[in-house]
Amino acid sequence: MIRPAVIILGAGAAGMAAAAALSQEGVSTLILEARDRIGGRIHTLNDPAFPIPIDMGAEYVHGDPQATWKIIRDAKLIAHDVPFDHYELRGNRLVHLENFSEELGRIMTGVPKADLSFAEFLRKHKARPDLANARRLAIHFVQGFDAADPQLASTQSIAEEWEGIGDFEEETQHRILEGHGSIIDHLHRSLDRKRVQIRLNTPVSEISWQRSKVTCKAGRNTFSARKIIVTLPLGLLQIPPDAPGAIRFIPDIPRKRIAANRLASGPVVKALFKFREPFWENPAVGRAVHVKEGLKKAVFLKRARSAISGVVDGVAAATVDADGLGRWAEGAGRWPGFRGRCSSIRPSIRSRSCFISLARG
Ligand SMILES: Cc1cc2nc3c(=O)[nH]c(=O)nc-3n(C[C@H](O)[C@H](O)[C@H](O)COP(=O)(O)OP(=O)(O)OC[C@H]3O[C@@H](n4cnc5c(N)ncnc54)[C@H](O)[C@@H]3O)c2cc1C
């Protein structure tokens, strides 16, 4: 057993990246992870039932995040473009949104320095009648793509994020052929085994800390180091210290709790469906929704609160809120060629809780 200089709490992308950086600097670390696997909200399923690796959590590389691209290059992974074309369902007709980028661009000008919620920004600064369509698309995008509540989401952060993505039509999004989990695998492989230890199935419940000494309690075990890096999901840090399930910090960290409580993360549920055949490639489906070129390249069909993404080789991933899942299933059931049994994919209490457990991290 190594004597770690640093404990890292959580073996998700943040924890594994921190471990890789410290390992490179020759610092000994101990990673404590509650689950029986590393990766956190990145979880690729390699199941013979599916023709490709399936991402249960994060799936797309949005824009140009340097750290992610460095790993993709170093690990020689294949990241393929995902078209970012937009269609809107009007009645039973799918309408191509020709000027999607320009419309969003009309909204994201003149963002004031003093931050305000996206809904308030639209009300105060973008109320002109000629912006009605742009406003509607922007709200859909904030809800559908960012999984954010416009009443709560910060306009500054939305603007920053959209700027990072770049031109929505020109700048493609990417999907890693081997699955997002290959990023975690690469980080894992890069760790110096003599200096880094990972303990799975170790949910930490208490962290006692002082300058240059920290002790973590997990069940009957305690672990000590000089420093700690905490990469727990936001939701956990927002639980009041005395509430069930909270992580206790001794002494408590009130300023950090205040900061955590000012942040919010959109609730997302991802459901994966495997279809017997790619029904959307059937020309009759394209005709039924009035799309001349068909739906062969359909990747991200979204409604305000729900989306089908990554329709590849007979596998569709729907990223929806829990209620949206039922609505989507009902909608899909009306498509010609769709042979899924919708009743079996309505969100039952059981499926809800397992989706939610993944979404919460
Ligand atoms: C369905 C879904 C789809 C997504 N799609 C995308 C996407 O397409 N592109 C994108 O960029 N991002 C996407 N995201 C977001 C992305 O997955 C997360 O931002 C990222 O994985 C978070 O990494 P993290 O290390 O910060 O947190 P996490 O991955 O949550 O890691 C935290 C770790 O801490 C562990 N932990 C929790 N409690 C304890 C405890 N008490 N003791 C020890 N360990 C504990 C958890 O088990 C977990 O492994 C998606 C998220 C979800 C849920």
The ligand as an SDF file (V2000), in Angstrom:
LIG
                    3D

 53 58  0  0  0  0  0  0  0  0999 V2000
  -26.6080   11.4230  -19.7460 C   0  0  0  0  0  0  0  0  0  0  0  0
  -25.4610   12.3910  -19.8260 C   0  0  0  0  0  0  0  0  0  0  0  0
  -24.9940   12.8000  -21.0620 C   0  0  0  0  0  0  0  0  0  0  0  0
  -23.9220   13.6760  -21.1420 C   0  0  0  0  0  0  0  0  0  0  0  0
  -23.4570   14.0290  -22.3770 N   0  0  0  0  0  0  0  0  0  0  0  0
  -22.3630   14.7910  -22.4820 C   0  0  0  0  0  0  0  0  0  0  0  0
  -21.7850   15.0480  -23.7560 C   0  0  0  0  0  0  0  0  0  0  0  0
  -22.2860   14.5890  -24.7840 O   0  0  0  0  0  0  0  0  0  0  0  0
  -20.6590   15.8280  -23.8050 N   0  0  0  0  0  0  0  0  0  0  0  0
  -20.0950   16.3350  -22.6640 C   0  0  0  0  0  0  0  0  0  0  0  0
  -19.0650   17.0350  -22.7750 O   0  0  0  0  0  0  0  0  0  0  0  0
  -20.6110   16.0910  -21.4380 N   0  0  0  0  0  0  0  0  0  0  0  0
  -21.7210   15.3320  -21.3200 C   0  0  0  0  0  0  0  0  0  0  0  0
  -22.2330   15.0650  -20.0890 N   0  0  0  0  0  0  0  0  0  0  0  0
  -21.5960   15.6530  -18.9060 C   0  0  0  0  0  0  0  0  0  0  0  0
  -20.3150   14.8760  -18.5120 C   0  0  0  0  0  0  0  0  0  0  0  0
  -20.6150   13.5000  -18.4330 O   0  0  0  0  0  0  0  0  0  0  0  0
  -19.8510   15.3610  -17.1440 C   0  0  0  0  0  0  0  0  0  0  0  0
  -19.6700   16.7650  -17.1700 O   0  0  0  0  0  0  0  0  0  0  0  0
  -18.5140   14.7520  -16.7210 C   0  0  0  0  0  0  0  0  0  0  0  0
  -18.4480   13.3690  -16.9900 O   0  0  0  0  0  0  0  0  0  0  0  0
  -18.3520   15.0170  -15.2130 C   0  0  0  0  0  0  0  0  0  0  0  0
  -17.1060   14.4770  -14.7880 O   0  0  0  0  0  0  0  0  0  0  0  0
  -16.6670   14.6650  -13.2610 P   0  0  0  0  0  0  0  0  0  0  0  0
  -15.4160   13.9110  -13.0630 O   0  0  0  0  0  0  0  0  0  0  0  0
  -16.6760   16.1120  -12.9250 O   0  0  0  0  0  0  0  0  0  0  0  0
  -17.8730   14.0510  -12.4110 O   0  0  0  0  0  0  0  0  0  0  0  0
  -18.3700   12.5400  -12.3250 P   0  0  0  0  0  0  0  0  0  0  0  0
  -18.1750   11.8440  -13.6060 O   0  0  0  0  0  0  0  0  0  0  0  0
  -19.7340   12.5800  -11.7430 O   0  0  0  0  0  0  0  0  0  0  0  0
  -17.3510   11.8920  -11.2850 O   0  0  0  0  0  0  0  0  0  0  0  0
  -17.5280   11.9860   -9.8910 C   0  0  0  0  0  0  0  0  0  0  0  0
  -17.1890   10.6320   -9.3000 C   0  0  0  0  0  0  0  0  0  0  0  0
  -17.3290   10.7300   -7.8790 O   0  0  0  0  0  0  0  0  0  0  0  0
  -17.8430    9.4960   -7.4280 C   0  0  0  0  0  0  0  0  0  0  0  0
  -18.4290    9.6770   -6.0860 N   0  0  0  0  0  0  0  0  0  0  0  0
  -19.6420   10.1630   -5.7770 C   0  0  0  0  0  0  0  0  0  0  0  0
  -19.8080   10.1720   -4.4410 N   0  0  0  0  0  0  0  0  0  0  0  0
  -18.6870    9.6590   -3.9090 C   0  0  0  0  0  0  0  0  0  0  0  0
  -18.2680    9.4120   -2.5680 C   0  0  0  0  0  0  0  0  0  0  0  0
  -19.0390    9.6910   -1.5220 N   0  0  0  0  0  0  0  0  0  0  0  0
  -17.0400    8.8420   -2.3770 N   0  0  0  0  0  0  0  0  0  0  0  0
  -16.2380    8.5520   -3.4360 C   0  0  0  0  0  0  0  0  0  0  0  0
  -16.5910    8.7790   -4.7270 N   0  0  0  0  0  0  0  0  0  0  0  0
  -17.7930    9.3300   -4.9450 C   0  0  0  0  0  0  0  0  0  0  0  0
  -18.8580    9.1270   -8.4710 C   0  0  0  0  0  0  0  0  0  0  0  0
  -19.1760    7.7350   -8.4230 O   0  0  0  0  0  0  0  0  0  0  0  0
  -18.1310    9.5180   -9.7500 C   0  0  0  0  0  0  0  0  0  0  0  0
  -17.3860    8.4380  -10.2900 O   0  0  0  0  0  0  0  0  0  0  0  0
  -23.3070   14.1830  -19.9570 C   0  0  0  0  0  0  0  0  0  0  0  0
  -23.7830   13.7690  -18.7080 C   0  0  0  0  0  0  0  0  0  0  0  0
  -24.8390   12.8750  -18.6420 C   0  0  0  0  0  0  0  0  0  0  0  0
  -25.3010   12.4160  -17.2650 C   0  0  0  0  0  0  0  0  0  0  0  0
  1  2  1  0
  2  3  1  0
  2 52  2  0
  3  4  2  0
  4  5  1  0
  4 50  1  0
  5  6  2  0
  6  7  1  0
  6 13  1  0
  7  8  2  0
  7  9  1  0
  9 10  1  0
 10 11  2  0
 10 12  1  0
 12 13  2  0
 13 14  1  0
 14 15  1  0
 14 50  1  0
 15 16  1  0
 16 17  1  0
 16 18  1  0
 18 19  1  0
 18 20  1  0
 20 21  1  0
 20 22  1  0
 22 23  1  0
 23 24  1  0
 24 25  2  0
 24 26  1  0
 24 27  1  0
 27 28  1  0
 28 29  2  0
 28 30  1  0
 28 31  1  0
 31 32  1  0
 32 33  1  0
 33 34  1  0
 33 48  1  0
 34 35  1  0
 35 36  1  0
 35 46  1  0
 36 37  1  0
 36 45  1  0
 37 38  2  0
 38 39  1  0
 39 40  1  0
 39 45  2  0
 40 41  1  0
 40 42  2  0
 42 43  1  0
 43 44  2  0
 44 45  1  0
 46 47  1  0
 46 48  1  0
 48 49  1  0
 50 51  2  0
 51 52  1  0
 52 53  1  0
M  END
$$$$
